[in-house]
Each structure stands twice: as structure tokens, then as C-alpha cells.
Amino acid sequence: MEIEIFGLIIGVVGIVIGVVVSYYFYKKSLRHKEPSWRIWSNNLISGYSTKLDNLKITYKDDQIENLTISKILFWNEGSETIERKDIDTVNHLRIIGQEDIRFLDVKILAQNNESSQCNVIVSDEGKSIYIDFDYLDQKQGCVLQVVHTGTSSSDIQLVGDIKGAILVKRMKALPKLVILGRFPDKLFKRYPKLLYVVVIVITLFFIGYGIALTYPTAVLNNIMFSQPPQAVRFTMAFVIMCAGFIPLLSLVYLRNTRRYYRTPKGLEIFQEDWS
């Protein structure tokens, strides 16, 4: 009976490992367009007229109440090229703001592939900024500097249809779970293979420990002071083996998540402070 249960546990563990590995290589083999963007803003002026009645501030001859400079990073995270024909839709790729926000100026701070020919233009009487480019391969994009009358990053957004893709917004702020993974982030850059080896060894140790609990032999006596009932032993074995997958799954999650917060090479100006 115990041998049958032991075989069942080994089979379940093998199936789980097979599913995880198969899914990983399946995801790696997919080719898809993944337009992504991030934003962070520096508010320079906010509601000055409520404090100083006689003060007037203008930007290019336009009187303004608020003034904010935003950096927008737009790039293709996917492995399939996004071409100009993909954004040539009725709902063109553009930056828009809240109802009362106007865009005063925009310029391209950087692009990591000159052949992409990224271009931006303020239109619709300052209500929209249209984005155009020839093509974007993986990790290619541009950094825009936008001057507008909003007060924060939440006041503006990037919208539009891209054929074969869903536009995903990537905010600057990291989820708390990802912040906890910032230390492994450095290890990913320097020792990616070593980190996976260490985590896999830990996972195998938990699995091996769980398997050992299924044996009511001298092996079990060496790792426990007494032998609990069979039902307790198999429950403990199952819980421990499941716990062994937590480090591996966490590592895969962090590895997959952090890529959205990495600035593509050549666009590091997005992370620099304004001087």
C-alpha cells in the first residue's frame, strides 16, 4: 500500500515538473507583439492662482495654471516586429490627457534604433500627441518628453489600436512583491544560471525530504525523533514537496515580471533625473 502511494506521489511530482517545463518552453517559442510603456512625471507648477491672485504664468504665450514635465518610455517587449502598417488604424497610437489637459510641447529624447524613425506631433489643438514609427523590433523604442498642464502621471495615458497586439501600460511604481525581489534582480544580471541551479537544488532537497518521509524505515528515524502515523507522514510529505516548488515558482515569476521594469538598452535617459 505504501509503495503504491509512494509511486503516486512520484507520478504527481513528475507531472507537475513536466507541465512547468513544457509551459516554459511553449512561452519561449511564442512570437508576439507586446507594445509597452512607462511614465514618470515632475510637477513644476500646481494651482498657483489660488495662492497668488496677481501672478500670471505663461508657456509660449499661453497662460497656464499647472505645468508638468513627463517622460514616457515606449517600446516593443515582444519578439515579433511592430510595423507602421500595424498602427495605421482609425484609432491611431497617441497620448491623450484628461478632459481639461493640454499638451504644450513634446520632443524625442532618445531612440535606440535610428532606423525606427520615431516621430511625434501635437495635434487636435493640444489634446493629443500622435506617435509614428517605421518599425520596432524587440527592445526597440523611444523616450518622449511631454510638457502638459496636468499635475501627475495619472493625468495622461497612451491609447490606440495596434494590429495583432494589446497595448499594456507599465507603471514606474513596482508591486511590493517585486520590490522584495530587487536583490535577486542583481543576481539575475550577474549569475542567472547559478541562481537557477541554487533554487533547483533547494526544490529537489524539499522533494527528497518529502519522499523520505514516506519510508517508515531507519531513514525516517534519522530525520525524525519518532514515526508518526502513516496518514500524518504522507500529509507531511505532500506539504513539504509542494513547499519545495515555492522557491522555483517565485523565481520564475520574478524573472518574468522584472523584464517589464527594465529599461531597454539605449533608452536609459528615461531613468535620469531632470537637471
C-alpha positions as CSV (number, residue, x, y, z in Angstrom):
1,M,0.0,0.0,0.0
2,E,2.8,2.4,1.0
3,I,4.7,1.6,-2.2
4,E,1.6,2.4,-4.3
5,I,1.1,5.8,-2.5
6,F,4.8,6.5,-2.9
7,G,4.6,5.8,-6.6
8,L,1.5,8.0,-6.9
9,I,3.4,10.9,-5.2
10,I,6.4,10.5,-7.6
11,G,4.0,10.4,-10.5
12,V,2.3,13.6,-9.4
13,V,5.6,15.4,-8.9
14,G,6.8,14.2,-12.3
15,I,3.6,15.5,-14.0
16,V,3.9,18.9,-12.2
17,I,7.6,19.3,-13.3
18,G,6.7,18.2,-16.9
19,V,3.9,20.7,-17.1
20,V,6.0,23.6,-15.8
21,V,8.9,22.8,-18.1
22,S,6.6,22.3,-21.1
23,Y,4.8,25.6,-20.4
24,Y,8.1,27.4,-20.1
25,F,9.4,26.3,-23.5
26,Y,6.0,26.9,-25.0
27,K,6.1,30.5,-23.9
28,K,9.6,30.9,-25.1
29,S,8.6,29.6,-28.6
30,L,5.7,32.1,-29.0
31,R,6.2,35.1,-31.2
32,H,4.1,38.1,-30.3
33,K,3.9,41.8,-30.4
34,E,4.0,43.4,-27.0
35,P,3.9,47.2,-27.1
36,S,4.6,48.6,-23.6
37,W,5.1,51.9,-22.0
38,R,6.1,53.5,-18.7
39,I,5.8,57.1,-17.4
40,W,7.0,59.3,-14.6
41,S,6.4,63.0,-14.1
42,N,7.8,66.1,-12.5
43,N,5.2,68.6,-11.5
44,L,6.7,72.2,-11.6
45,I,3.6,74.4,-11.0
46,S,0.3,73.4,-9.5
47,G,-2.6,75.7,-8.8
48,Y,-0.6,78.9,-8.3
49,S,-3.6,81.2,-8.9
50,T,-5.3,80.1,-5.7
51,K,-2.3,81.4,-3.7
52,L,-1.2,84.5,-5.7
53,D,-4.1,86.3,-7.4
54,N,-1.9,88.8,-9.3
55,L,0.6,86.2,-10.6
56,K,0.3,85.0,-14.2
57,I,2.5,82.3,-15.7
58,T,2.7,81.7,-19.5
59,Y,4.3,79.0,-21.6
60,K,4.8,80.0,-25.2
61,D,2.3,82.9,-24.8
62,D,-0.3,80.5,-23.3
63,Q,-1.4,81.3,-19.7
64,I,-1.3,78.1,-17.6
65,E,-2.5,77.0,-14.2
66,N,-0.4,73.9,-13.9
67,L,2.8,72.7,-15.6
68,T,4.2,69.2,-15.5
69,I,7.0,67.5,-17.5
70,S,6.6,63.8,-18.1
71,K,8.9,61.2,-19.6
72,I,7.3,58.4,-21.5
73,L,9.1,55.3,-22.5
74,F,7.5,53.4,-25.3
75,W,9.0,50.1,-26.7
76,N,8.2,46.7,-28.1
77,E,8.8,44.0,-25.4
78,G,7.6,41.2,-27.7
79,S,9.7,39.1,-30.1
80,E,7.6,40.0,-33.2
81,T,8.3,43.3,-35.1
82,I,5.7,46.0,-34.9
83,E,5.5,47.8,-38.3
84,R,4.0,51.1,-39.4
85,K,1.1,49.3,-41.1
86,D,0.2,47.9,-37.7
87,I,-0.5,51.3,-36.2
88,D,-2.2,52.6,-39.3
89,T,-5.7,52.3,-37.9
90,V,-8.7,54.6,-37.3
91,N,-7.7,54.6,-33.6
92,H,-4.1,55.7,-34.1
93,L,-1.5,55.3,-31.5
94,R,-1.5,58.5,-29.4
95,I,-1.1,60.1,-26.0
96,I,-4.2,61.8,-24.5
97,G,-5.0,63.6,-21.3
98,Q,-7.9,64.3,-19.0
99,E,-10.6,66.5,-20.4
100,D,-9.1,69.8,-19.4
101,I,-5.5,69.0,-20.0
102,R,-3.5,70.5,-22.9
103,F,-0.2,69.3,-24.3
104,L,2.2,72.3,-24.7
105,D,5.3,70.6,-26.2
106,V,6.8,67.2,-27.0
107,K,10.1,66.0,-28.2
108,I,12.0,62.8,-28.6
109,L,14.8,62.5,-26.0
110,A,16.2,59.2,-27.3
111,Q,15.6,56.2,-29.6
112,N,17.8,53.1,-29.6
113,N,17.4,52.4,-33.3
114,E,17.6,55.4,-35.7
115,S,16.0,53.2,-38.5
116,S,12.8,53.1,-36.4
117,Q,12.3,56.8,-37.4
118,C,10.2,57.6,-34.4
119,N,8.2,60.8,-34.7
120,V,5.7,62.7,-32.6
121,I,3.4,65.6,-33.2
122,V,1.0,67.6,-31.0
123,S,-2.5,67.7,-32.7
124,D,-6.2,68.3,-32.0
125,E,-5.4,71.8,-30.5
126,G,-3.1,70.3,-27.9
127,K,-5.4,67.5,-26.9
128,S,-3.4,64.6,-28.4
129,I,0.2,63.6,-29.3
130,Y,0.4,61.2,-32.2
131,I,3.2,58.7,-32.3
132,D,4.6,57.3,-35.5
133,F,7.5,55.0,-36.5
134,D,8.7,52.8,-39.3
135,Y,9.1,49.6,-37.2
136,L,10.1,48.4,-33.8
137,D,11.9,45.2,-33.2
138,Q,12.2,43.6,-29.8
139,K,13.5,46.0,-27.1
140,Q,13.4,48.9,-29.5
141,G,11.6,52.1,-28.8
142,C,11.9,55.8,-27.8
143,V,11.7,58.1,-24.8
144,L,9.5,61.2,-25.1
145,Q,9.5,64.4,-23.1
146,V,6.0,65.8,-22.8
147,V,5.1,69.2,-21.3
148,H,1.4,69.4,-20.3
149,T,-1.0,71.2,-18.0
150,G,-1.7,68.1,-15.8
151,T,-0.3,67.6,-12.3
152,S,0.8,63.9,-12.3
153,S,1.4,60.8,-14.5
154,S,-2.2,59.6,-13.9
155,D,-3.5,62.6,-15.9
156,I,-2.3,61.2,-19.2
157,Q,-2.3,57.9,-20.9
158,L,-1.3,56.2,-24.1
159,V,-4.1,54.7,-26.3
160,G,-4.7,53.4,-29.7
161,D,-5.0,50.1,-31.6
162,I,-2.1,48.1,-32.8
163,K,-2.9,45.2,-35.1
164,G,-2.1,41.8,-33.5
165,A,-1.4,43.3,-30.1
166,I,-2.9,44.6,-26.9
167,L,-1.4,47.8,-25.5
168,V,-0.2,47.3,-21.9
169,K,0.6,50.1,-19.6
170,R,3.6,49.6,-17.4
171,M,3.8,52.0,-14.4
172,K,7.0,53.1,-12.8
173,A,6.0,52.0,-9.3
174,L,6.8,48.4,-8.6
175,P,4.4,46.0,-6.8
176,K,5.5,45.2,-3.2
177,L,6.2,41.6,-4.1
178,V,8.6,42.7,-6.9
179,I,10.3,45.2,-4.6
180,L,11.1,42.2,-2.3
181,G,12.7,40.6,-5.3
182,R,15.1,43.5,-6.1
183,F,18.0,41.7,-4.6
184,P,17.6,38.6,-6.8
185,D,17.3,41.2,-9.7
186,K,21.0,41.9,-9.3
187,L,21.8,38.2,-9.2
188,F,19.9,37.7,-12.5
189,K,22.2,40.1,-14.2
190,R,25.4,38.6,-12.9
191,Y,24.7,34.9,-12.3
192,P,21.5,33.9,-14.0
193,K,22.4,30.2,-14.4
194,L,23.9,29.9,-10.9
195,L,20.7,31.4,-9.3
196,Y,18.5,28.8,-11.1
197,V,20.8,26.0,-10.1
198,V,20.7,27.0,-6.4
199,V,16.9,27.3,-6.5
200,I,16.5,23.9,-8.3
201,V,18.8,22.3,-5.7
202,I,16.6,23.7,-2.9
203,T,13.5,22.4,-4.7
204,L,15.0,18.9,-5.1
205,F,16.0,18.9,-1.5
206,F,12.4,19.5,-0.3
207,I,11.1,16.9,-2.7
208,G,13.7,14.4,-1.5
209,Y,12.9,15.2,2.1
210,G,9.2,14.6,1.4
211,I,9.9,11.3,-0.3
212,A,12.0,10.2,2.7
213,L,9.0,10.8,5.0
214,T,7.0,8.1,3.1
215,Y,9.5,5.4,4.2
216,P,8.9,4.0,7.7
217,T,12.5,2.8,7.9
218,A,15.7,3.7,9.6
219,V,16.0,6.6,7.1
220,L,12.9,8.2,8.7
221,N,14.3,7.5,12.2
222,N,17.4,9.6,11.3
223,I,15.4,12.7,10.4
224,M,12.6,12.4,13.0
225,F,12.6,11.5,16.6
226,S,9.6,9.2,16.2
227,Q,7.5,7.7,13.5
228,P,4.1,9.4,13.2
229,P,1.1,7.5,11.8
230,Q,1.0,6.8,8.1
231,A,-1.7,9.4,7.3
232,V,0.3,12.1,9.1
233,R,3.5,11.1,7.3
234,F,2.0,11.2,3.8
235,T,0.3,14.5,4.6
236,M,3.7,16.0,5.8
237,A,5.4,14.6,2.7
238,F,2.8,16.1,0.3
239,V,3.0,19.5,2.1
240,I,6.8,19.6,2.1
241,M,7.1,18.6,-1.6
242,C,4.6,21.3,-2.5
243,A,6.6,23.8,-0.5
244,G,9.6,22.8,-2.5
245,F,8.1,24.3,-5.6
246,I,7.6,27.7,-4.0
247,P,11.2,29.0,-4.5
248,L,11.2,27.8,-8.1
249,L,7.8,29.3,-9.0
250,S,8.7,32.5,-7.2
251,L,12.0,32.8,-9.2
252,V,10.1,32.2,-12.5
253,Y,7.5,34.8,-11.5
254,L,10.2,37.4,-10.6
255,R,12.2,36.6,-13.7
256,N,9.1,37.1,-15.9
257,T,7.9,40.3,-14.0
258,R,11.1,42.2,-13.8
259,R,11.5,42.4,-17.6
260,Y,8.7,44.9,-17.8
261,Y,10.6,47.2,-15.4
262,R,13.9,47.0,-17.1
263,T,14.7,49.9,-19.3
264,P,15.8,48.7,-22.8
265,K,19.4,49.4,-23.7
266,G,20.0,52.8,-25.3
267,L,16.9,54.4,-23.5
268,E,18.4,54.8,-20.1
269,I,17.7,58.6,-20.2
270,F,14.2,57.6,-19.1
271,Q,15.6,56.9,-15.6
272,E,17.7,60.0,-15.3
273,D,16.5,62.9,-13.2
274,W,15.9,66.3,-14.7
275,S,18.8,68.7,-14.1
